[in-house]
Amino acid sequence: MNIVDRFIAYAKMETTSDPMSTSIPSTASQLELAKILEEQLNAFGLLDVYTSEYGVVYATLEKNVEQDVDCIGLIAHMDTSSDMSGKHVNPRLITNYDGSTIVLNEKEQITMDPKMFPSLEHCIGKDLLVTDGTTLLGADDKAGISIIMDLIQYYVKHPDVKHPTIKVIFTPDEEIGHGADHVDVKKVDADYAYTIDGAEINVISFENFNAASATVHVQGNSIHPGSAKDKLLNASKLAMEFHMALPLDLDPAKTEGYEGFNHLTLFNGQSEFATLEYIIRNHSREKFEAQKQDFYVIQDAMNATYDKNTIKVDIEDSYYNMAELFKDHMYIVDDVRMVMQDMGIPVHYEPIRGGTDGARLSYEGLLTPNLGTGGDNFHGKYEYLCIDEMKQMVEILKNVMTSKVENI
């Protein structure tokens, strides 16, 4: 199976994770993809292939050299974001993209204009996969899965090509912050790893957000509006008041680079009770802690104004910036950088403005920077995948593996 057909097959499988679910993984559909991946890895003849009770897929491609060399993990996640439907995904191929506006859905008049999405300019002359405008594409991160599987298939078909031991890990629920929750780092037993979960392939990321999730519970006092004078306390209005009290410049639509944000992901409100769900992000640990404190300050102020039980804030940290862990281990990043430079690829270091399994794993002892897939505009109908770049990432990984064994 070639890499494009492989990706399309994975993309057509609905694997949306559910942030409201208490199941592990959060949706049964992820287990269906896990089963297929397990079957394919077994068909490749890999060792120790299995899916854990938590839906994590493991496999090992044993080294074919006698000497001791680094054991490297390759990680991608199976779920897609719940921000947009991942059901009935219908990828469409555009060959030799000419740089013009792409019509995703003629009936609904949904188009993708390179003026709005300038990253498309880098794809001129290349082949793309796009959506039909009604779903996301799933390049995040089924492109990562496809890249890893294509790499493994190459080594299986070319047993004479030297390579180190490669540990394959496919995780569920990354999009809801639980991708690394049940990865058994001791079982993986790799020296380090790479997540294949980024966008542009010339970008290496070893800095990520400090991340937390916040739930704001708002207790109102529901009274029939006909007799509500001096009695009604509308929880939905109080929730809006809470939201507007947060710093306006920390709206994600106003931030970039190293700037953090508070993102309202869910508002569920009635007169009696309302709930706000947020994700809190910042690369700076100090600013991250200050952002969390803002929530508690607003809670206390509103409770002083209305009632002590009106607002209740619950905040849970998800993961932290892994950059500080790489200070004495930059060779993990430099190995990839040097390979890319030798291939004529201009390398950029960019902070990850999102989540990655690698952050949690790094803090558990498995240092894991992030590499690109060739996809972009993740989590929505404008998501696309540059096929040429996806294929090139396979070549980058081949060369990284070769660099570990080339002098043997």
N, C-alpha and C positions, 0 to 999 in steps of 0.2 A: 504494500500500500504506500503510495507516495504521500508526501507531507500535506499537500493540499486536500486530497481526499480524506486523509486522516482527520485533519482539522474540521472539515465540513461535517464528517460523521459525528465527531464529539460535539460540535456546536449545535447540531440538531437535537441533541439530547437535553431536555430541560433539567437543569440542576441548580435552580435558584435556591439560595439559603434563606432561612426565615429567622429574622432577629427576635421574633416573639415566641419561637418554639423553645420548649424545654428538652426536646429530644436530642440525642447525640448519635449521628449528626442531626442537624436541625430539620432536614428533609430526606425522605426515603429515596428520592430520585438520585441523590448523590451516590447512594449505595449501588444503584443500577450502573452508573458509570464506573464505579470502583470495581464492580464485578467484571465488566468488560476489560478494563485495564489489567486486572489480575489475570484474566484468561490470555490476553495478548502477551503479557510479560512471561507467562508460563510457556506460551508457544515459542517465544524467543529462546527458551532454554535457560533463563536466568535462575539463580539460586535464591532460596529463602523468600519465595514469593508468597505473600499472604496479605489479607485485609484484616486489620484488627477489629475488635468489637466496637471501636469508635469510628470506623470508616476510613482509617489511614491505610494507604496501600504502600507496602514495602517490597523492594526487590534488590538483588545484588548481581551486578556483572563483575565476576571475579577477574582480577588482573591476569594478563598473559605474559608477565615477566617474572623472573625469579627474585630479583632484588626488591628490597624494601623501598616502596615509593608511597607518596601521599595517597590516602583513600579519600575520595571526593564525593560529596553528596550533591545531588541535583534535585531540586524541589519545585513543584508547581501545585496549584490548588484547583480542585474540581468544581467548586461552586461558582455561580455568577451572582452579580449584585441583584438585590430586590428593588433597586431604584427604578428598573424598567423590566418589562416582561422578558423572560428568557424562554418562553414557550412558543413553539412553532417558528423557530428561527429559520430564516430562509436566506442563506448567504448568496450573494450575487457576485459573479466574477467580472471584473473590468480589466481587460488586457491593454497594456501599453497606454496607461493613463496619460491624457493630453493636457492636463492642467485646467480643464474647464469645470464649470459647476456640475456636480453629479446629481442627477435626478434619482432619488431613492424611492419615491412613491409618486408616480404621476397623478394618480387619482386623488391623493390627499395633498398634492402639491408640496411635498416634502423634498427639499433639496439641500445639498451640502456645498456651500460656496467657499472656495479657497481663500477668499478675503476674510471670512469669519474663522476659517480653520487653516491658517497659513502653513501648518505642518504638511499639508498636502503637496506643497511645492517641492518637497524633498522626494515625492513619489512619482514625479513626472517621468514617463518612459518606463515605469514599472507596473507590475500587475497588482491589483487590489482585490480584496474581498470586502463588500459593504453589506449593509442591512437592506431590508425592504421598507424601512421607515416605521415599522410597527413594533419592533423588538430591539434589544441590544444584539450585538454580534456574538459575544462570548470569547473574544480574543483574550480578554482578561478572565481566566488565564488558560483557556484551552489551547491557545497558541503556545504557551509554555509547555503544556503537556505534550503537544505535537512535536515540539523541538526536541524534547528529551527522548521521546519514543523513536523519532527518526534517527537520532544519534545512536541509540542502542541498536536499532535495526541495522545500521551501517556496520557496527562492530561485529554483530552476529553474522552478517553476510561476508565480512572480510576478517576472518580470524587471524590472518597473518599481520594485521595492523596492531602494533603494540599500544597498550593502554593501561592505565592504573585501574584499581578496583573502583567501581562507580556504584554508589548507593542511590537508588531511586526512591523518592518519597512523594506521594501524591496525597494532599491533605483536603479535608472538607472544611467548610464554614470559615474560610479565611476572610470573606467579605463582611462577616459579622464579628470579627475579632477573636475567633476561637480556633483558627487554623492550626496553631502550634500547641494548643492545650493538651493534646493527647499524643504528641509525637514522642516516642521513646528514644531520647538522645543516646542513651547507653546502648540500646539495641542497634541503632544506626551505626554507631562506633566509627564515624568518619573523622578525619582530621579537621576538615572544614567543609563548607557547602556553599552552593549558590542557588538562590531562588531565581527562576526565570519568569519574572512577573512584572517587568517594566515595559516601557514604551519604546523609544528609539534605541536601536541596538548599539549606538556609539556612546551610550551613557552608562556609567557604572555608579551605583549608589551604595554608600555605606553609612549614610546619615538618614535618619528618619524622624518622624514626629515622636514626641512624648504624647501618649494618647490616653484619654479617659472617656467614659460614658457617664452622662448625668441624666437622672430622672427627676423631674420636678412635679410633685403631687400638690394639687390645689384643691382645697376644701371650701366649697361655697355654702350658701344657704338658699335653697330653692323655695320660692314662694310664688303663688299664682300672680302673674303680672298685674292682674286687676286689683290686687290688694297688696302690692309689693312695696309701697312707700315706706322708707326707713327700715325695711325688713330684708329685702332681697339683696343677696351678695352673690353676684353671678361669677361662678368659677371660671368660665371661659374668658370673661373680660379681665379677671385678675391674672389669668395666664398670659393674656396679651400684654398686660401691664408689666409682668415679670420679664417677658421677652424684650420689650422695648427699653427696659432698664439696663440691659446688657450693653457693653460698648459697641456702638454701631460700626466702628472701623474694624471690628473682628468678624464681620460677616464674610464668609468664604468668597463671595463674589467680589470682594474688595481686596483680596490678599493674593500674594504670590511669593515664590522663592522661600525665604526663611520666615515669612510672616505667618503667625498662627491664626486660628479661627475658632469660633463657636458655631456649630452648624445644627440648626433645628431640623431633626429628621422626622419627627412625628408630633402632631398636635391632635389630641383627642379630647373634646370638651363638651360639657353640658352645663346647665346652670348649677347643679349640685356639686359636680366634681369634674376636674380636668387634669390631663397629664401632658407634660412636655418631655420629649426625649431629645437629647443633644449628644453630639460627639464634640469633644474638646481636644484641640491639637496645637502643639507648638514645639519647635525644635529646641528652644531654650528651656531648660528645666526650671529656671527661676521664673520666667514668664508663664510657663505652664502652671506652676503652683499659684501664681497670681490670678490667672484666669479662673481656676477652680475656686479661689477665695471669693471672687466676684459673685459667684452663685450664692454662697453662704451670706455674704453681706446683704444682697438683695432679699434673701429669705428673711433675715433678721429685721430688716427695715420694714418689709411688708407685714410681718407678724406684729410688729410694734404699732403699725397703723391700723390694722384690722383686728386680728385675733392671733394669739400665740400658736394656734394650730392651723392657721390658714395655709401656710406654705411649708412643705417639707422637701428638702433636697437630699438626694442620694447620689453619691459620686463613686465610681469604681475605676481605678486605673486599669488600663488594658496592656500597655507595653511602654517601653522607654527608648530613648535615642541610643542606638548601638555605637555611635561614632567613637565614644571614649574607649570602647573595648578594642578598637583597631589600632590604637596608637603604637603598640609594640608588635603589630601583626599585619602591617601594610603590604607585606609580600603577597598576601591572598588577593589583594586588589591589583597590585603591581604586575602579577603574573598575567592577568587578563589584559591590563593596559598595554603591556609590551607585545602581546600577541596581536592586539588590534592595530597597534602602530606598525608592526611588521606587515600587516595586511593592507596598510594605507588608509586605515580608518581613523579619523580624528576623534580623540577620546575626550569626553567631558565627565566631570564629577558633578552630580546634581543631588541635592537632598530629596529624599522621597517625600512627596506630599500625599501621603496615603499610608495604608497599612501594608505590612509584609510579614509573612511568617518568620523571616530571617531575624527580625528584631527580638522576638521572644526567644528564638533558638540561640541567638548569640548570647543572651543573658543566662542561658542554661548550659553554656560551654561549647556550643557548636557555632563558631563564627560564620556568618552567612550574609555576604553582600548580595545585592540584587542586580540582575542583568536584564536587558531588554528583550522584547519579543517581535518588534516591528508593528505592534498595534498602537492605536491611539484613540482619543475621545471615548474612553471607557465609560461604562455604566449608562449608556444611552443609545438612542437611535442613530447617532452620528458616529458610532464606533466603527472603525475600519481596521483592516490588517493588510500591511504591505507584504505580499508573498515573497518578494525578492529579499527583503530584510529578514523575514522569518527563516528563510533558507540560509542566509548568510550567518545568522546566529548559530546554526548547526555547524557551519564551518569554523566559526570562532571557537566553539566548544571542542571540536576535533583538535584544533591547534593547541588549545590549552592542555588537553589530555596528552597530546604528543610531547609538549614541552616538559612533561613530568617524566617521560621515559626515553627521550631522544638520545641521551648520552649513555644509554645502557646497551 
